[in-house]
């Protein structure tokens, strides 16, 4: 019985792999070695692999394509992206100009609507140009 079942399985898999170019394959095989009932197995041809997308002939592998994101080069300082620091850290007396606000469990600087008395005028003007996060009202 084991030999019959093994031969049936081997024959089924061989036919399935060998008949790759046919559209449909039908195989009648017994459902168990002691039974006369048969079950029909239908397999379909495997789908073709998709053709790859065409690449522009003028494409330069070293040229990084821009992504639609706003560019704010004045926001970060440094040449190594792993160690970038906020640009406002270069402004003298920035702590006297910016407010501190809690954002979902962490604190960060925000740009108040009005200049404080301790904030130098030059520092305030520089910080206003940086498009910093405005402080929440209230």
ROVEX-246816 format. One line per 5 residues: their letters; for each residue x, y, z of C-alpha. Coordinates in nm, 4 decimals. Each point is the difference from the previous one (the first is absolute). Last residue first. Layout:
N
a = X,Y,Z ~ ...
END
This chain:
138
xxxxx = -0.3857,7.8863,2.5704 ~ 0.1593,0.0315,-0.3387 ~ 0.2441,-0.2647,-0.1140 ~ 0.3536,0.1239,-0.0603 ~ 0.1052,0.0246,-0.3630
xxxxx = 0.2406,-0.2636,-0.1344 ~ 0.2931,0.1794,-0.1638 ~ -0.0080,0.1509,-0.3503 ~ 0.3601,0.1205,0.0258 ~ -0.0463,0.3652,-0.1038
xxxxx = -0.1598,0.0932,0.3337 ~ 0.3034,-0.1412,0.1844 ~ 0.2362,0.2395,-0.1784 ~ -0.2190,0.3024,0.0764 ~ -0.0299,-0.1010,0.3665
xxxxx = 0.3770,-0.0487,0.0311 ~ 0.0664,0.3447,-0.1469 ~ -0.2520,0.1600,0.2377 ~ 0.1517,-0.1629,0.3129 ~ -0.2547,-0.1982,0.2089
xxxxx = -0.0252,0.0996,0.3675 ~ -0.3112,0.2177,-0.0549 ~ -0.1856,-0.2859,-0.1675 ~ -0.0852,0.0076,-0.3694 ~ -0.3601,-0.0750,-0.0875
xxxxx = -0.1705,-0.2951,-0.1696 ~ 0.2180,-0.2583,0.1753 ~ 0.2171,-0.2388,-0.2042 ~ 0.0198,-0.3464,0.1553 ~ 0.2704,-0.1925,0.1806
xxxxx = -0.0561,-0.3585,0.1021 ~ -0.1221,-0.2088,0.2888 ~ -0.0986,-0.3646,-0.0195 ~ -0.3113,-0.1896,0.1125 ~ -0.2413,0.0838,-0.2777
xxxxx = 0.1534,0.3385,-0.0898 ~ 0.0794,0.2147,0.3049 ~ 0.0973,0.3611,-0.0702 ~ 0.3118,0.2063,0.0570 ~ 0.0055,0.3593,-0.1236
xxxxx = 0.2580,0.1529,-0.2325 ~ 0.1620,0.3413,0.0318 ~ 0.2083,-0.0193,0.3192 ~ 0.1111,-0.3538,-0.0888 ~ 0.1114,0.1272,-0.3426
xxxxx = 0.2543,0.2302,0.1669 ~ 0.2508,-0.0086,-0.2873 ~ -0.1411,-0.1922,-0.2956 ~ 0.2071,-0.3050,-0.0970 ~ -0.2353,-0.2349,0.1894
xxxxx = -0.2818,0.1287,-0.2253 ~ 0.1388,-0.2123,-0.2852 ~ -0.1119,-0.3231,0.1642 ~ 0.2726,-0.2637,0.0185 ~ 0.0941,-0.2581,-0.2582
xxxxx = 0.2142,-0.2832,0.1361 ~ -0.1221,-0.2986,-0.2030 ~ -0.0537,0.2209,-0.3069 ~ 0.3736,0.0799,-0.0126 ~ 0.0695,0.3354,-0.1678
xxxxx = -0.1092,0.2240,0.2830 ~ -0.2873,0.2294,0.0939 ~ -0.3733,-0.0517,-0.0470 ~ -0.2987,0.2337,-0.0456 ~ 0.1518,0.2362,-0.2572
xxxxx = -0.0147,-0.2684,-0.2675 ~ -0.3808,-0.0134,0.0137 ~ -0.1072,-0.2035,-0.2986 ~ -0.3634,-0.1005,-0.0102 ~ -0.0435,-0.3603,-0.1035
xxxxx = -0.0869,-0.1381,-0.3417 ~ 0.2988,-0.2304,-0.0386 ~ 0.3024,0.0984,-0.2053 ~ 0.1786,-0.2681,-0.2060 ~ 0.3489,-0.0827,0.1214
xxxxx = 0.2487,0.0083,-0.2867 ~ 0.2649,-0.2686,0.0449 ~ -0.1820,-0.2501,-0.2223 ~ -0.0352,0.2614,-0.2769 ~ -0.3121,-0.0518,-0.2107
xxxxx = 0.0327,0.1296,-0.3566 ~ -0.1302,-0.3267,-0.1433 ~ -0.3104,0.0266,0.2194 ~ -0.0746,-0.3388,0.1438 ~ -0.2892,-0.2095,-0.1255
xxxxx = -0.1895,-0.1846,0.2725 ~ 0.0815,-0.3676,0.0278 ~ -0.2110,-0.2506,-0.1883 ~ -0.2310,-0.1900,0.2276 ~ 0.0682,-0.3685,0.0481
xxxxx = -0.2306,-0.2284,-0.1883 ~ -0.2845,-0.1626,0.1913 ~ 0.0285,-0.3716,0.0794 ~ -0.2155,-0.2216,-0.2186 ~ -0.3030,-0.1389,0.1752
xxxxx = -0.0443,-0.3166,0.1999 ~ -0.3077,-0.2162,0.0201 ~ -0.0197,-0.2920,0.2392 ~ -0.2906,-0.2419,-0.0427 ~ -0.0869,-0.2338,0.2846
xxxxx = -0.0499,-0.3681,-0.0324 ~ -0.2022,-0.2511,0.1958 ~ 0.1272,-0.3595,-0.0157 ~ 0.1276,-0.0017,0.3569 ~ 0.2715,-0.2146,0.1559
xxxxx = 0.2940,0.2243,-0.1023 ~ -0.1754,0.3244,0.0883 ~ -0.1408,0.2915,-0.1998 ~ 0.0779,-0.1804,-0.3236 ~ 0.1417,0.2130,-0.2774
xxxxx = -0.1544,0.1495,-0.3081 ~ 0.2244,0.2723,-0.1362 ~ -0.1123,0.3005,-0.2000 ~ 0.2518,0.2439,-0.1416 ~ -0.0974,0.3427,-0.1290
xxxxx = 0.1787,0.2553,-0.2226 ~ 0.2940,-0.2128,-0.1101 ~ 0.3509,0.1463,-0.0074 ~ 0.1051,-0.1125,0.3490 ~ -0.0946,-0.3626,-0.0621
xxxxx = 0.3216,-0.1503,0.1354 ~ -0.0381,0.1547,0.3454 ~ -0.3589,-0.1154,0.0497 ~ 0.0650,-0.3390,-0.1580 ~ 0.2948,-0.0640,0.2270
xxxxx = -0.1959,0.1100,0.3090 ~ -0.2867,-0.2355,-0.0776 ~ 0.2232,-0.2932,-0.0923 ~ 0.1982,0.0374,0.3213 ~ -0.3168,0.0166,0.2105
xxxxx = -0.1530,-0.3024,-0.1738 ~ 0.3245,-0.1957,0.0266 ~ 0.0189,0.0753,0.3736 ~ -0.3631,-0.1055,0.0505 ~ 0.0533,-0.3246,-0.1915
xxx = 0.3268,-0.0726,0.1828 ~ -0.1651,0.0632,0.3380 ~ -0.2792,-0.2401,-0.0865
END
